[in-house]
């Protein structure tokens, strides 16, 4: 998957998530997706190539960086809790959609219960294992 396809896939997935909103708080070069005002995904070409920056569980983030050469530490973000995904071999649509959804659910899980647009423990369990 190339970089522009990566960003389109990630954006399409994010737009399907309940309560997700696209903003441009850092100018036109950054697309920032939020749920209830909290960031779960950023997209930019500022590093010289199209990238998607996502929140990730620290242990899972480490495993992803070891498994995929196209997944690195979060660009301009906390390196422990964020990953940067770029297009390349092994980066498939299913992986992108899963990482975007996981990022969203990590953020939703930390929202006050009354503000959650979905239950992060059960959302999407029809196609994914329950956490």
Residue, then its C-alpha position, 0 to 999 in steps of 0.5 A: x500500500x502506498x502512502x496516499x492509499x494509506x492515508x485514504x484508508x485511515x481517513x475512511x476508517x476514522x470517519x466511520x467511527x462514532x463521534x469522530x471529527x476531523x479538525x485542522x488545528x495545526x494548519x492545512x498540512x495536518x489532519x487531526x481526528x478526534x473523539x470528544x475533543x481527544x486526538x486519536x489519529x493525525x495525518x501529514x506529509x510534513x516528514x517528507x512522506x505521507x504518514x498516519x500517527x496513531x495511539x497504541x498500547x505501549x507493549x503492542x506499539x513495541x511489538x508492531x515496531x519490531x514486526x513491521x519496518x513501516x511502523x516507527x515511533x510516533x512522529x512529534x508525539x510520545x514515543x511510548x504511546x504513539x506509532x507512525x505508520x507509513x505505506x510499504x510492503x506488509x501494510x495492508x488495508x486490514x492492518x490500517x483499519x485495525x490500528x485506527x480502530x484500536x487507537x480510537x478505542x484506547x482514547x474512548x476507554x479513557x473518556x468519562x463513561x457518560x461521554x463515550x460514544x461506544x463501549x470500548x470493551x464491546x465495540x466491533x466485537x462482531x469482527x474482532x476478539x473482545x478485549 
